[in-house]
C-alpha cells in the first residue's frame, strides 16, 4: 500500500475511533480518553491504537479494561464507518507521553520561576557576577575601560544626547 493512502487511513481511523469511544460507548469505566496515534501494519491486518487516559492509575486501568472489553463493538462500528476490505485487529496501548510532557513543562516552569532549588545551590559559595562558573566553557568577563581609542573620552556614544557641534556656517 502506498504510504500516502496508509497515512490517510491512519488519520481517518484515529478520528473515527475517537468519536466511537467518546460518543458511542456507554461504559461508565471509560474516562477521558484521547487517541494519540494509530500504527497500521502494511497489510492492514493489525492496528496499534495508542490512547492517553486522564486520571490516576486506577482510572487508567479501568478505562483500558473497558476498551479491551468493547473491542468487538468498536471494530463493528469502525467497519460501518470506514469502507475497507478487512477491518484490522485492534490492540490498545496506554500512551503516557502527554503526561510526561506536562510534567516536563511543570518542571521547566519551576526552574524558570526559581521555585525549584537543589541542595547544591543552597550550599554553593557566592560568586561575583563577572566570574564564570567553575567548569564553564565561557571565559570570565573582563572589565573594558571606557577609553577605547586613547583619546581620553569615553567610547560610549549616546545617540539621543545632544552633540557638541558647530552649526554656524
N, C-alpha and C positions, 0 to 999 in steps of 0.2 A: 504494500500500500504506500502511496506517495506520502511524504511527510506533511505536506500541507493539509491533505484530507484527514490524516491522523490527528493533527493539531486541532482542526475544526471539530472533529468528533469528540476529542478530549474536552474541549471547551463546552460543547453542547451537553455532554454527559454531566459535566460539573454543574452547569446551570440547572438542568432538569433534576439531578439528584438533590440539589439544594432545595428546589421547590417541593419535591416529593417529601423530603424529610421535614421541612419546616411547615408545610401546609396540609399535606395529606395524611401524615402519620398521626394517630391519635393516642399513642402510648405516652402516659404521663412520665415515664422514666427518661424520655428524651428531653434533654435540657437544651441550652442554647448551643447549637451546632453550626459550624461553618465548614464548608468543603474547601480545603486549601489547595488540593491538587488531585488529578486523576492521571494515573500511568496506565497506558494500554499496551498489551503485547502486540507485536506486528501482525499476528493473525486474528486479532480482536477477540480472542477466546477468554482472556483474563484481564481484569481491571483491578488495580490497587487504588482505593479511594482513601485519601488522607483527610482526616477530619480533626478539627480543633474544637474542643469542648470547653466551655466556660464553666468554672466551678471547681470544687475541691476533688480529691481523689475518688471519693465515694460517688459523686455525681458523674465523674468521667467513666467509672466502671459501670454504673447503671446505664448510662447512655450507650456505651459500647455493647453491652449485653442486649439492650433493646434493638439496636441496629442489626446485630447478628441474628436476633430472633425474627426480624422483619425482612430478611434477605429475599424471601420468595415474593412478598408483596412489592418490595422495591424493584425487583427485576421485572415483575409483571407490569407495573406502572411505567417503567423505563421502556419496555417493549411497546407499549401503546403510544408513547411519545416520540420515540426515535425509530425510524424505519431502517433497520439493518438486518442482514440475513440471520445473524446469530447475536443474541444479547450476551455479553461476556459474563463470566463468573465473577462476582464482586467479592473483594476482600477489603474490609475496613481496617485502617491503621490509624492509631492515635498520633496526631501531629502536635507537638508542643512548641513548635518554632515561634508562634505568636507570643506564647507565654514567656519564652526565653528572650525574645525581642523586647517585650515590655519590661522585663527585669533589667536588661542592659540599659534601656533608656532611663529607668529609675536610678540605676547606679551612676550613670553619667550626670544626671541632674544633681545628685547628691554631691558629686565631686566638683561640679562647676559652681554650686552654691556654697561650697565649703562646709557642708554638714557632715561629710564623711572625714573622719580623722583616723589615721593609723597610729599604731604605737610608735613607729619610727619617727613620725612627725612631731609627736609630743615630746620626745627626748632629743631631738636634733638640736645641735647648738645653733645659736643665731648667727646669721651670715650677713655680711654687708651686701647691699643691693648691687654693688659693682663687681662682686665675686661670682664666678660661675660655680655651680655645684661640683663637688668632687666627682671625678669620672666623667664630667661633661665634655662633649666634643667642642663646645663653644669656648673661645678664648675669653678671659676676663676682659671686661670693658675698661678701656683706658680713658682717662680724662684728657680731652684735647684742649689745648689752650685756645682762647678765642682769637688770639693774634695769629692768623694763619699765614699772612703774607709778609710778616715782619714790619709792617708799616706803623705798628703801634695802635692801629684801630681794630676794633672788633670785627671779626669775619661775619658777624651776624648782620643781616640786612632785613629790615622790616619794610615790606613793600607798602604798608599802609601809613607809615610815618612820613611826615613832610620832609622833603630833602632840601639840603642847603645848596641851592644852585642860583646862578646869576641869570635872572630873566631880563636884564637890561641889555638890549642890543642896539 
